[in-house]
Amino acid sequence: MKQNFVKILSLGLLACTVWSCSFLDVSDELAGGISDISQVFSNVDRTKKWYSQVFNNRPDYSAVWVTDSPMGNPWTAYSDEIYTRLANNAGKYTEWNSANNNSQRWNTLYESIRQANIFLEQAHPIVDEGGPDADRLTEAEIKLYKANVRFMRAAYHYYLMEMYGPIPIVDHSMTLEDNLDLPRNSLDEVIEFIDRELKECMEEMAQEPYHDNENLRAVPTKGTALALRAKLWVYAASPLFNGGWAEGLALTNKDGKRLFPDRDDSKLQTAVDRLRDFLDYAESGSRYELVNTGNPDKDLYNLFQEYNKEIIWATSTNSWGKLGEQKFDTFATPRSQPQGQGGFHVLQELVDDFYMKDGKPVKATSFLPKSELYPANEAEMGTYNGVQVSKMYIDREPRFYNTVTFSGMKWHMSNQEIQFYRGGKDDNSVADGAPLTGYLLYKRMNRTVYGGNISGAVTSKYRPVIIFRLAEFYLLYAEMLNEVEPGNKDVLKYVNLVRQRAGLDDLEALNPAIEGNQTLQREAIRRESRIELATEGQRYFDVRRWMIADKAPGEGGQGGDFHGMNVDQAQPAYYTRTKLQTRSFKNKNYLYPIPLDEIKRSDMLVQNPGW
């Protein structure tokens, strides 16, 4: 019994024992001291509370300034997008080991999976409680609730797979009488389980998006399930999970069972088919649409400020915070502005990947020539919004201006110049000065948030946190279709839809040779994903599933030297690329390690390669 109890804690399959707390880490208010679980599900209010808490661990991609939030977004700081001191102090830029528990999802998500399993096993209609005027839970309501909970159970398995690869599948609740020391299922088994769950539950979920119901917009629907199923197969077909990682191919359970599959090209076609299923649903009746009024600057901002038809799934839980709190808006605000702490330091490598307004890159690539708009001398000054700035910041594409705060830019409320060079208003020569790269993150900041006394300003502003949006799935479809049928016109069609919203010319208009060329189209799609989804929490996982994270910085590499401007110098010397730090990436970093404590306490779990 004692040994089994240790394994419960070790695997995170049970949050507690029946005698130490009420079935899970739900709230005391929910449990109310009840010792018989059937009493929880004989009450309408407690059943609904249990149901709502199943959703607690959806991703929160606004939670950038964290390393301890399992479903937050440290991923943008752990990848070649931004630098944060917190990520640096957590050791994620250097060599680290499996005892470092920053950003681990293992225990948290297995607890949520068990909570989902208990609901699926115990919840039932309640139609006779307390007389004719009492609350009811009808059979139709329970059917919908269970479909949504099955979706969340599948999603939690998906988010575990995204980090760890092969994982134990847990499809029922467990007690002390069960064998709780579970081995890892193979990757194919995990994918097949998630796929089957999504396929079955989506038919009983809400069949239409909740665009017009503000109380239900964060609830997943059939469209959400179709999208997750499509993304699941994108992972299944990508090199990391489809025979491309030698270390994974050698990984076995202790009984010799292989956990990673050999390459299977049929998975590419399955990914295309699942993405097409979603797009057919999305495009039928315009269920989902890109935010595109023809004004790229406005559209790219508004996309993140309010619920709209581009959003497939979002959560009402957010970490935007109030100015002065240790959260997103405070760290996106420069120090020269009231209550700003300037903590999200955008890397030069990301800055360089944005296009110029003519749709061409700042440096020649395999698929597009260098833009003639980009200056030969980056210290050469020009005028932007009435301010003298480096010409490298002039004539950039709208997504650049929506993503990056640069020296010489004017702040949205105060109209004050932001100056990051030595001696400027955001002087880096002061102790713990910021930003160390000469750039801050601007994307998703609300432009009415301000710490000073200005008409129209607020210190906090709610907006949804987007989990899935349509532009990502346009790019995923183009990516997978290119691997199967590069000559298909839809490859460039869907990439160009994203570019057109950003005010850029079509790729083939800029370089006719790209059309139908699988290699060139692949590189163009990856660059478009890099720009369009910047800092939204996907880049970390994309470079890994593509298996380009071991390349050089600027080519998708996550190790090596990363840069910013020379913040210790005044203009014009400021406009010189300067090494910020050298980061470590090894083959083992393609997957996260299972927490060391879990490995030590289990007789069955095997660790990911290299850890």
C-alpha positions in Angstrom: 0.0 0.0 0.0 2.8 2.4 0.9 4.6 1.7 -2.3 1.5 2.2 -4.4 0.8 5.5 -2.7 4.3 6.7 -3.6 3.6 5.8 -7.2 0.4 7.8 -7.1 2.3 10.9 -6.2 5.1 10.0 -8.6 2.9 9.6 -11.7 0.5 12.4 -10.9 -2.4 10.1 -11.8 -4.0 10.8 -8.5 -3.9 14.2 -6.9 -4.5 12.8 -3.5 -6.0 9.8 -1.6 -9.6 9.6 -0.7 -8.8 10.1 3.0 -6.5 13.2 2.6 -8.6 15.4 0.3 -11.7 15.3 -1.7 -10.8 13.2 -4.7 -8.7 15.8 -6.6 -7.2 19.2 -6.3 -10.5 20.8 -6.9 -11.6 23.4 -4.3 -12.8 22.9 -0.8 -15.8 24.8 -1.8 -16.6 22.2 -4.4 -16.0 19.2 -2.2 -17.6 20.7 0.9 -16.0 18.0 3.1 -17.9 15.2 1.3 -16.3 11.8 1.6 -18.5 9.9 -0.9 -17.8 10.9 -4.5 -21.3 10.0 -5.6 -22.6 12.8 -3.4 -20.7 15.3 -5.5 -22.4 14.1 -8.7 -25.8 13.9 -7.1 -25.8 17.7 -6.8 -26.3 20.1 -9.8 -24.1 22.9 -8.5 -21.2 20.6 -7.5 -21.4 18.7 -10.8 -21.2 22.0 -12.7 -18.2 23.1 -10.6 -16.4 19.9 -11.3 -17.1 20.2 -15.0 -15.8 23.8 -15.1 -12.6 22.9 -13.4 -11.8 20.3 -16.0 -11.0 23.3 -18.3 -8.5 24.9 -15.8 -5.4 23.9 -17.7 -6.0 25.2 -21.1 -2.9 27.0 -22.4 -2.5 30.7 -21.4 -0.2 32.2 -24.1 -0.3 35.6 -22.4 1.7 34.1 -19.4 5.1 34.9 -20.9 6.9 36.1 -17.8 6.7 32.7 -16.1 8.7 29.5 -15.8 6.6 27.8 -13.2 3.2 27.9 -15.0 2.8 24.5 -16.7 0.4 25.8 -19.3 1.9 29.3 -19.6 4.0 30.6 -22.4 7.7 30.5 -21.4 8.2 29.0 -24.9 8.7 32.3 -26.7 11.5 33.1 -24.2 12.9 29.6 -24.6 13.1 29.9 -28.4 14.7 32.3 -30.8 12.1 35.0 -30.3 12.8 36.9 -27.1 15.1 37.0 -24.1 13.8 37.3 -20.5 15.9 37.4 -17.3 13.5 34.9 -15.7 14.2 32.3 -18.4 17.9 33.1 -18.1 17.8 32.6 -14.3 15.9 29.4 -14.8 18.8 28.0 -16.7 17.0 27.4 -20.0 19.6 29.1 -22.1 22.4 26.9 -20.9 22.9 23.2 -20.2 20.2 21.9 -17.8 19.0 18.6 -16.5 15.8 16.7 -15.7 15.9 17.8 -12.1 15.1 21.4 -13.4 11.3 21.4 -13.1 10.6 24.8 -14.7 7.7 24.6 -17.1 6.9 20.9 -16.5 3.4 19.8 -17.4 3.6 16.2 -16.3 1.8 16.2 -12.9 -0.5 19.0 -13.7 -2.0 17.5 -16.8 -2.3 14.0 -15.4 -4.2 15.5 -12.5 -6.5 17.2 -15.0 -6.9 13.9 -17.0 -8.0 12.1 -13.8 -10.4 14.9 -13.0 -11.9 14.4 -16.5 -12.0 10.6 -16.1 -13.9 10.9 -12.9 -16.5 13.3 -14.5 -17.0 10.9 -17.4 -17.5 8.0 -15.1 -19.7 9.7 -12.5 -21.7 12.5 -14.0 -25.3 11.8 -14.8 -28.6 13.7 -15.3 -30.2 15.2 -12.2 -33.9 15.8 -12.7 -35.5 15.1 -9.3 -33.4 17.0 -6.8 -35.2 19.3 -4.4 -38.6 19.5 -5.9 -40.1 20.9 -9.1 -38.3 24.3 -8.9 -34.8 22.9 -8.2 -31.9 23.1 -10.7 -31.8 20.4 -13.3 -29.1 18.7 -15.3 -30.8 17.1 -18.3 -29.6 14.2 -20.3 -28.9 16.5 -23.2 -26.8 18.8 -21.0 -24.8 15.9 -19.6 -24.2 14.5 -23.1 -22.8 17.9 -24.2 -20.7 18.2 -21.0 -19.2 14.7 -21.4 -18.4 15.4 -25.0 -16.5 18.6 -24.0 -14.7 16.8 -21.2 -13.6 14.0 -23.6 -12.3 16.8 -25.8 -10.3 18.2 -22.9 -9.0 14.8 -21.9 -7.7 14.3 -25.5 -6.3 17.9 -25.5 -4.4 17.2 -22.3 -2.9 14.0 -23.8 -2.0 16.1 -26.8 -0.2 18.8 -24.8 1.7 16.1 -22.9 2.7 14.5 -26.2 3.8 17.8 -27.6 6.4 18.2 -24.8 7.4 14.6 -24.0 6.5 12.5 -27.1 5.3 9.0 -26.1 3.4 9.1 -22.8 1.2 6.8 -20.7 -2.4 6.9 -21.9 -4.8 7.2 -19.0 -8.4 6.7 -20.1 -10.1 5.8 -16.7 -9.8 6.9 -13.1 -7.6 4.9 -10.8 -7.6 4.0 -7.1 -5.1 2.5 -4.7 -6.2 -0.9 -5.8 -5.0 -0.4 -9.4 -1.5 -0.8 -10.7 -0.5 2.9 -10.9 3.0 2.4 -12.3 2.3 2.8 -16.0 4.8 2.4 -18.9 4.8 4.8 -21.8 2.6 4.0 -24.7 4.1 4.1 -28.2 3.7 7.4 -30.1 1.4 5.7 -32.6 -0.8 4.5 -29.8 -1.0 8.0 -28.3 -1.8 9.5 -31.6 -4.5 6.9 -32.4 -6.1 7.4 -29.0 -6.3 11.2 -29.3 -7.5 10.9 -32.8 -10.3 8.4 -31.9 -11.4 10.5 -28.9 -11.7 13.7 -31.0 -13.4 11.9 -33.9 -16.1 10.5 -31.5 -16.6 13.5 -29.2 -16.9 16.2 -31.9 -20.2 14.8 -33.1 -21.8 15.5 -29.6 -20.1 18.9 -29.1 -21.7 22.2 -30.2 -21.7 22.0 -34.0 -21.3 25.7 -34.6 -18.9 28.3 -33.2 -20.1 30.4 -30.3 -19.1 33.7 -32.1 -22.3 35.5 -31.0 -22.5 34.1 -27.4 -20.1 35.9 -25.2 -20.8 33.6 -22.3 -19.6 30.5 -24.3 -16.9 31.8 -26.6 -14.2 30.0 -24.6 -16.0 26.6 -24.8 -14.6 24.2 -27.4 -16.9 23.2 -30.3 -16.8 20.8 -33.2 -14.5 23.3 -35.1 -12.1 23.2 -32.2 -12.0 19.5 -32.2 -11.5 19.4 -36.0 -8.6 21.8 -35.6 -6.9 19.9 -32.8 -7.3 16.7 -34.7 -5.7 18.3 -37.8 -2.8 19.6 -35.7 -2.3 16.2 -34.1 -1.6 14.7 -37.5 0.7 17.6 -38.4 2.8 16.5 -35.5 2.4 12.8 -36.4 3.7 13.5 -39.9 6.5 15.9 -39.0 10.2 14.6 -38.9 10.5 14.5 -35.1 7.6 12.1 -34.6 7.8 10.4 -38.0 11.1 8.5 -38.1 13.4 11.5 -38.4 15.0 11.5 -34.9 17.6 8.7 -34.6 17.6 8.9 -30.8 13.9 8.4 -30.7 14.0 5.4 -32.9 16.3 3.7 -30.4 14.1 4.4 -27.4 12.3 1.4 -25.9 10.4 0.6 -22.8 12.0 -1.7 -20.3 10.3 -4.7 -22.0 11.8 -3.7 -25.3 8.7 -2.1 -26.8 9.7 0.6 -29.3 8.2 4.0 -28.6 8.9 5.9 -31.9 7.7 4.7 -35.3 9.7 4.4 -38.5 9.0 6.9 -41.2 5.5 6.5 -42.7 4.8 8.8 -45.6 1.1 8.0 -45.5 0.9 10.2 -42.4 1.6 13.2 -44.6 -1.6 12.5 -46.6 -3.5 11.9 -43.4 -2.4 15.3 -42.1 -3.5 16.9 -45.4 -6.9 15.1 -45.2 -7.5 16.2 -41.5 -6.5 19.8 -42.3 -8.9 19.7 -45.3 -11.6 18.4 -43.1 -11.2 21.4 -40.8 -10.9 23.9 -43.7 -14.0 22.5 -45.4 -15.9 23.0 -42.1 -14.4 26.5 -41.6 -15.1 27.7 -45.1 -18.7 26.4 -45.2 -20.9 29.3 -44.3 -17.8 31.3 -43.4 -17.7 29.8 -39.9 -14.1 31.2 -39.5 -12.6 34.0 -41.4 -9.3 36.0 -41.3 -9.7 39.4 -39.8 -9.2 41.4 -43.0 -10.8 44.7 -43.7 -8.0 45.8 -46.0 -6.3 47.8 -43.4 -3.3 45.6 -42.3 -2.2 47.9 -39.4 -5.6 48.0 -37.9 -6.5 44.3 -38.6 -3.2 42.9 -37.1 -3.9 44.9 -33.9 -7.6 44.2 -33.6 -7.1 40.5 -34.1 -5.8 40.2 -30.6 -8.0 42.7 -28.9 -11.5 41.2 -29.2 -13.2 38.0 -30.0 -13.6 37.6 -33.8 -14.2 35.0 -36.4 -10.5 34.2 -36.9 -10.5 32.7 -33.4 -11.1 28.9 -33.3 -10.4 28.5 -29.6 -9.5 31.1 -27.0 -9.6 31.2 -23.2 -11.0 33.8 -20.9 -8.2 33.0 -18.5 -5.4 35.5 -19.1 -2.2 37.0 -17.6 -2.3 40.4 -19.2 -2.5 41.9 -15.7 -2.7 45.4 -14.5 0.2 47.9 -15.1 2.5 47.5 -12.1 1.8 43.8 -11.7 4.4 41.3 -12.7 2.5 40.3 -15.9 2.4 40.8 -19.6 1.4 44.5 -20.0 3.9 45.6 -17.4 6.8 43.8 -19.1 5.7 44.9 -22.6 5.8 48.6 -21.5 9.2 50.4 -21.7 10.7 51.8 -18.5 10.4 55.4 -19.7 6.6 55.0 -19.4 4.8 55.0 -16.0 4.9 51.5 -14.3 6.7 49.9 -17.3 9.4 47.3 -16.6 10.5 46.4 -20.1 11.1 42.7 -19.6 10.4 41.1 -23.0 13.7 41.7 -25.0 13.1 40.8 -28.7 16.1 39.1 -30.4 17.7 40.6 -33.5 17.2 37.3 -35.2 13.4 37.7 -35.1 13.7 41.4 -36.1 15.7 40.4 -39.2 13.1 37.8 -40.3 10.3 40.3 -40.8 9.9 41.4 -44.4 10.1 44.9 -45.9 6.8 46.4 -47.1 7.5 45.1 -50.6 7.2 41.6 -49.3 10.9 40.8 -49.7 13.4 39.9 -46.9 16.2 42.1 -45.5 18.7 39.5 -46.7 18.5 37.3 -49.7 17.0 33.9 -49.1 16.7 30.7 -51.2 13.1 31.7 -52.2 13.2 35.5 -52.4 15.8 38.1 -53.3 16.8 40.9 -50.9 14.6 43.9 -50.8 16.1 47.0 -52.3 14.3 49.0 -49.6 16.6 47.8 -46.9 19.6 50.1 -46.3 23.2 49.1 -47.1 24.3 50.9 -43.9 22.0 50.2 -40.9 23.4 53.2 -39.0 22.0 55.5 -41.8 19.2 57.5 -40.4 15.8 58.4 -41.8 12.4 59.7 -40.6 9.7 57.5 -39.1 6.6 59.1 -37.6 8.5 62.4 -37.4 11.5 60.9 -35.5 15.0 60.1 -36.7 15.6 56.4 -36.6 17.8 53.8 -38.3 16.6 53.1 -41.9 16.4 49.4 -40.9 13.1 50.3 -39.2 11.6 52.2 -42.1 9.5 50.6 -44.8 9.1 47.3 -42.9 5.9 45.2 -43.2 2.9 45.9 -40.9 3.6 42.8 -38.8 6.9 44.2 -37.8 5.3 47.4 -36.4 2.7 45.3 -34.7 5.3 43.1 -33.0 8.4 45.1 -32.1 9.0 48.2 -30.0 12.3 49.8 -31.4 14.3 52.8 -30.5 12.7 55.9 -32.0 9.2 54.5 -32.0 6.6 56.7 -30.2 4.6 55.1 -27.4 0.9 54.7 -28.2 -0.6 56.8 -25.4 2.1 59.4 -24.4 3.4 60.0 -27.9 6.9 60.0 -26.3 9.9 58.7 -28.2 11.2 55.4 -27.0 15.0 55.6 -26.8 17.0 52.4 -26.0 20.5 53.6 -26.7 22.9 54.6 -24.0 21.8 57.9 -22.5 18.3 57.5 -23.9 15.1 57.5 -21.9 15.2 53.7 -21.5 18.9 53.8 -20.6 20.5 50.3 -20.4 23.5 51.6 -18.5 21.5 51.7 -15.3 21.5 48.7 -13.0 19.3 45.9 -14.4 18.4 48.2 -17.4 16.3 47.0 -20.2 16.0 46.0 -22.9 19.3 44.3 -23.4 18.7 43.7 -27.1 17.4 47.2 -27.9 13.9 45.9 -28.6 10.8 45.1 -26.7 7.7 43.0 -27.5 4.8 45.1 -28.7 2.5 42.4 -30.1 -0.8 41.9 -28.2 -0.2 45.0 -26.1 -3.5 47.0 -25.7 -3.0 50.6 -26.8 -5.3 52.1 -24.2 -3.2 50.7 -21.3 -1.1 53.4 -19.7 0.1 54.1 -16.2 -0.2 57.9 -16.5 -3.1 60.3 -16.3 -4.1 60.6 -20.0 -7.7 60.8 -21.3 -8.9 57.3 -22.5 -6.1 55.4 -20.7 -6.7 52.4 -18.5 -4.3 50.4 -16.4 -5.7 47.1 -17.5 -7.7 45.8 -20.4 -9.2 42.4 -20.9 -8.7 40.6 -24.3 -9.0 36.9 -25.1 -5.9 34.6 -25.2 -5.9 32.9 -28.5 -5.1 29.2 -28.5 -6.0 28.4 -32.2 -6.6 30.8 -35.0 -7.4 30.4 -38.7 -4.1 31.8 -40.1 -2.1 29.1 -38.4 -4.2 26.4 -40.0 -3.9 28.0 -43.4 -0.1 27.8 -43.0 -0.3 24.2 -41.7 -2.4 23.1 -44.6 0.1 24.7 -47.1 3.0 23.0 -45.2 1.5 19.5 -45.3 0.1 19.8 -48.9 3.6 20.9 -50.1 5.1 17.7 -48.7 2.5 15.6 -50.6 1.7 17.6 -53.8 4.0 20.7 -54.2 2.4 21.5 -57.6 -1.0 22.0 -56.1 -2.1 25.6 -56.4 -3.5 25.6 -52.9 0.0 25.5 -51.4 0.7 29.1 -52.3 -3.0 30.1 -52.2 -3.2 29.6 -48.4 0.2 31.2 -47.7 -0.7 34.2 -49.8 -4.0 34.6 -48.0 -1.9 35.3 -44.8 0.5 37.5 -46.7 -2.3 39.5 -48.3 -3.9 40.3 -44.9 -0.5 41.7 -43.9 -0.5 43.9 -47.1 2.3 41.9 -48.9 2.5 40.7 -52.5 2.0 37.0 -53.4 5.2 34.9 -53.2 5.1 33.9 -56.9 4.6 37.5 -58.0 8.0 38.3 -56.3 9.7 35.1 -57.6 7.9 33.0 -60.2 10.5 30.2 -59.7 9.0 29.4 -56.3 5.8 28.0 -57.7 5.7 24.2 -57.4 9.3 24.0 -56.1 8.9 22.0 -52.9 12.1 23.1 -51.2 11.5 26.8 -51.9 7.9 26.6 -50.9 8.9 24.8 -47.7 11.3 27.5 -46.7 8.8 30.3 -47.5 6.0 28.6 -45.5 8.3 28.2 -42.5 9.4 31.9 -42.7 5.7 32.9 -42.9 4.9 30.8 -39.8 7.8 32.4 -38.0 6.5 35.9 -38.7 2.8 35.4 -38.5 2.8 33.4 -35.2 5.7 35.3 -33.6 5.6 35.0 -29.7 2.2 33.2 -29.7 3.8 30.0 -28.2 4.3 27.9 -31.3 7.8 28.6 -32.5 9.5 26.5 -29.8 7.6 23.4 -31.0 7.7 24.1 -34.7 11.5 24.2 -35.0 11.6 20.9 -33.0 9.0 19.0 -35.1 10.8 20.3 -38.2 14.1 19.2 -36.7 15.9 22.4 -37.6 16.6 23.4 -34.0 20.1 22.1 -34.2 21.0 24.4 -37.1 22.7 27.8 -36.8 20.8 30.9 -35.4 18.9 32.6 -38.2 18.2 29.2 -39.8 15.9 28.0 -37.0 18.7 27.0 -34.7 18.1 27.4 -30.9 21.7 27.1 -29.9 24.7 29.4 -30.6 25.1 33.2 -30.5 22.0 35.5 -30.4 22.1 39.2 -30.9 20.6 42.6 -30.3 21.8 46.2 -30.9 24.8 47.6 -29.1 22.8 49.1 -26.2 25.9 50.3 -24.4 26.6 52.8 -27.1 25.0 56.0 -28.3 23.9 56.5 -31.9 25.2 55.7 -34.4 27.3 52.9 -32.8 24.1 51.7 -31.2 23.0 50.3 -34.6 25.6 47.5 -34.6 24.6 43.8 -34.1 26.1 42.7 -30.8 26.1 39.3 -29.2 23.7 39.1 -26.3 24.5 35.5 -25.2 25.4 32.0 -26.4 22.7 29.5 -25.9 22.9 25.7 -25.7 21.0 23.3 -27.8 21.7 19.5 -27.9 19.8 16.7 -29.6 18.2 15.8 -26.3 16.5 19.2 -26.3 14.2 18.0 -29.1 11.9 16.7 -26.3 11.5 17.7 -22.7 12.7 15.4 -20.0 10.2 13.6 -17.9 10.8 15.0 -14.4 13.6 13.2 -12.6 11.5 12.5 -9.5 9.0 10.6 -11.7 11.7 8.5 -13.2 13.2 7.7 -9.8 9.9 6.6 -8.3 8.8 4.5 -11.2 9.7 0.9 -12.1 8.3 1.3 -15.6 8.9 4.8 -17.0 11.9 5.3 -19.2 13.5 8.7 -19.7 13.7 10.6 -23.0 16.9 10.2 -24.9 19.9 12.1 -23.6 18.5 13.1 -20.2 
